[in-house]
Amino acid sequence: MATYIFGHTNPDSDSIVGAISLAYLKNQIGEECIATRQGEISPETEFILEKFGMTAPELKTSYAGEKVYLVDFSDLAQAPHDIKEATILGIVDHHKLGDITTDTPLECWIRPIGCSNTVIKEMYDYHKVAIPKDIAGMMMCAILSDTVIFKSPTCTKADTKAVKELAEICGIEDYKALAMEMFIAKSAVEGASARNLNTRDYKAFDMNGTRVGVGQLEMVDISVLESRIPELFADMQLMKEEDGLHTIIILLTDIMKEGSQLLCLSDDASKVESAFGIKLQENQAWLDGVLSRKKQVIPFLQPQF
């Protein structure tokens, strides 16, 4: 019986490409694996898949009784509802260790670097498995996305090394130009609903028993969303009520200005203000230099709870 590989709910490019790249590696070393996904494909991921002639993994939301590998997460809040009924064979990630536990020993590749696909590149190297051109290209794009073209504070030498080696495999010389095309595709908002924008890269967290949601929308120019901020707030309120959240934050990240506009609804906004040393004005604040939810947001927010 095949083993399923998937990333977190509301999957980003790292989790989708990671499922594909890890599934190929596992199959090459004798484990029958199938890449799947928990949610819809984002415009950025669609751009990557089309660029390299690949199709999206199968949508699958139930894994009871299955053997699985997790990519790009280890938090229960980002897992399928029946994950406790699955057998977790391994985790490949680049975030903090979450609250998922297992009944049996498992394979873990967790590194404090910019992208899960960098970890997977190291796994290919470890197993001495050649990476196909199309998969190499997608992995390269996923790393460039997660590291915001090397601007993110999460970016490490391992990430830049992986991108250069993957670019050579897939035959793309100007990978930064391709990354800008990718971010332009990611910035497409015309016709998108407020819920689509709020959840393109959204994660729920259990912060010491308190539910907190944090979404991030990375764009080349966030000013195009200025007129839609009331609409985003209205949907955030609905999400807060639907999911029983104490706090919901949406980060509108401008990769050119290298900062994020924070939108926040909270039962106690002082916790958010204390976390970032800010004063919210109309439930908003500009966070200069903040590009990474993983490194610049969650570690400061969680201690407040």
N, C-alpha and C positions, 0 to 999 in steps of 0.2 A: 504493500500500500504506500502511495506517495506521501511525502511530507510537504506541508505547505509553508511558504515563506511570505511574510507580509510586514508592512510598516504600520505606523499609528493611524488612528482615525483622522479624517480630513488630511489625507496624505499629501506631502510635498514632494518635490522632485527627488530628494535624497531617499525617501522611503520607497517610492515607486521604482526608481532605478536600482536601488539597493536590493529590492526583492528579485529583480530580473538578474542582476549581476551575481548575486549570491546563489540563486537557483542554478545558473549555468555552471558556476564553480563546483557546487555540490554534485551535480550530475556528472561532471568530468571526473570526480574522484570516487564515483561509485554509489552515491546516494541519490535515489530518485526523488527529485524535488520539483514543486510547481510554484511559480511566483503568483501571488494573489494580491488583492488590495481591499481595504476596508471602506473606501469612499470614492468620490468622484475625482476625475483628473483635473488639475488646474490648467489654465492657459499656458503657463510656462512649461509644465510637464508635457502637454500636448505638442508644444513646439519642439521639445527635445525628441519625443518619440517620432514625430514626422520627419525631423531632420535626419534621423538615422534609420528610417524605414522599419520601425518596430511598432508593435501593437501593445495596447495597454493590457496589463495582467487581468485575469478574471476577477470580477467583483464577488467577494465572499465575506459574509458577516457572521457566520456561525462556524465554530471549530470544535465543538464538543466531540470527544472521542478521537480527535485527530492528533497527529504528531506535527509540531510546528517549530519554526525558527522565527524569532522576532528581530526586526531591523529598525534601528533609529528610535527605539523607545524601550522603557522597562517599567512604565507606570501603569497601574491598573486602570486609571481614568482614561487612558488612551488605547486600551485593549478591547477586544471583542467582549460582549457581555458574558460569554460562556468560557472565557479563557481558563478558568479554574478547572474546567472539565477536559482540558486539552493537556497533552504531554509536551512540555517545552524542552526541546533538545538543545537549544542554544540561543544566545542573544549577541547581536552585533550592534554596537551603539557608540555614540560619542557624547552622551549626556550624563548627568548625574545618575547614580544607581537609584532606581525607583523602588516601588513597594511590591513588585511581583515576586512571589516566592515559588519554589518548585519542590516536588516530593522526591525527585531523583537528581543525581549529579548532571550537570549540563556544561556545554561548551560556551565559554564567554570570551568575546573579543571586545573589550570596552577600552577606548583610549581617549585622553583629553585633547582631542584635535578638532579640526573644523568640520569634518563631514564623515558620515558612516561609510561612504564609498571610498574614502582614503583608507579606512580600516580594511575594507574588502579588497582593495588593491594590494595591501600588505599580505592578506590571506592568499591571494593568487601567487604572490612572490614566494610565500612560505611553501605552498604546495607545488610550485614550479609548473603552473598551468598557464598557457598562453591565453591572452585576452583577445577575443575577436574584435575587429575594427569597429563594428557598430556598437558593441557593448562598451568598448574603451571610450568612444566618443560621448556616449551618454553618461558614463561615470565622470568624465572630465567636466561635462556641463553641470552635473549635480554638485561637484566640489566647488566649481566657480560660483554656483548659486548660493550654496551654504556659507561660503566665505566672503560673499559679496565682492567677487573679483579680487580677493586677497585683502580687502579693506577691513574685514571684521576682526575684532580682537581675538576671536577664536582661531584664526588662521595660524598655522604652524609651518615650519619648514617641511614637515612630512606632507602637508597639503600641496604646497607649491611644487615639491618634487614629484608628487603623484600626477599633478596636472601636466607637467612637462613631459613625463614619460608616457602618459596616456595620449597626449597630443601627437607625439611621435608615432604611436601605434596607429592612430586613426588618420594620420596624415593631414592634420590641420595646423598650419603655421601660426596664423593670427587668431589664437584662441580668445584673446580679450575682445576682439571685434565680434566674434560669435557670441560671447557672453553678453555684450551690449544688445545684440539682436534679441537674445533670450530675455533680458530684463525689459526690453520694450514690449515684447509679447506678454510678459508678466504684468506690465503696467496697463494693459487693455482693460478698461472699465466700462466702456460704452455698452449699454444694454444689460449690464450685470446688476442683479438685485442687491439690496443691502445685505441680505443674508449670505449671498454668494461672496461678497467682498469681506464680510466679517469672519467667514469661516474658511477662506482659501488656505490659510495656514493658522489654524486655531487648535489650541490644546487646553484641556481641562486638567487641573492639578488638585490633589488632596494635600493641602498645606496644614499638617497637624490637625486633621479632622475638619478643616474648613475648605469648602469647594471654591476654587478660584479659576477663572477662565482667562487665558491670555492669547490673543490673536495678533498676527503681524501681517501687514500688507506692504511688501517691498516694491517701490516704484522708482522710476527715473525722475518723476516730478509729481509730488503729492498735491500740488496746488490745483490740479484738475479735479480733486475731490472736495474742494472747499465748499462748494454749494450743496454737497450731499452729506455733510457732517450731521445735520439734524436728522436725516434719514438713518444714518448709521447708528446714532444714539437711540432712536426709537426701536430699532431692531435689537440693539444691545440690551435694552430694557426687557424685551420679550425673551431673549436668550437667558437673561438673568433669572426671570421668573420660571421659565420652562425647566431649567437645569438646577434650580435651587442654589444659585451662586451667591456667595457673600460679596464677591467683587468680580467685575469683568473689565478687562483692559483690552483695548485695541491699539496697536502701534502702527501708525502710518509712517513707514520708514522711507526717507528720501536718500537714495544711494549716492546722489550727486552732492547734496548738501551735507551728507554724512551725519544724520541725526534722525530723530523720530518725534512725531507729534503723538502724544499720549492722550487717548480718550478713555475716560474712566467713569464707571458707575459703581458705587460701593456703599455697603451698610455703614462703613466707617472709613471715610476718605482720608482721615488723618494717618492711617496705616500706610497708604500709598504715598502720601506726602513725606512721611518720615523715611520711607524706603529710599526715596530718590532725592531727598533734600529739596523739595519743590513746594510751591503753593499753587494749587489748582485754581484756574480761572475759568468759570463756566464748565467745570469738569474736564479741563484740558491743560496741558503743559507741554512745552518743547523740551526734549531731552537731547542736548547737544552731544554729538559723538556716539550716541547709543544706536548700534546696529544689530546687536546680538541679544535675542531673548534669553538664550541659554546662559550666557556669561554676564550680561549687564542688567538683566531684569529679574529672573527667577531667584538668583542667589541673594539679592537684596530684598526681594518681596517676601520670600518664605519666612525669614526670621521674625517678621512682624506678626506672624500668626502662631 
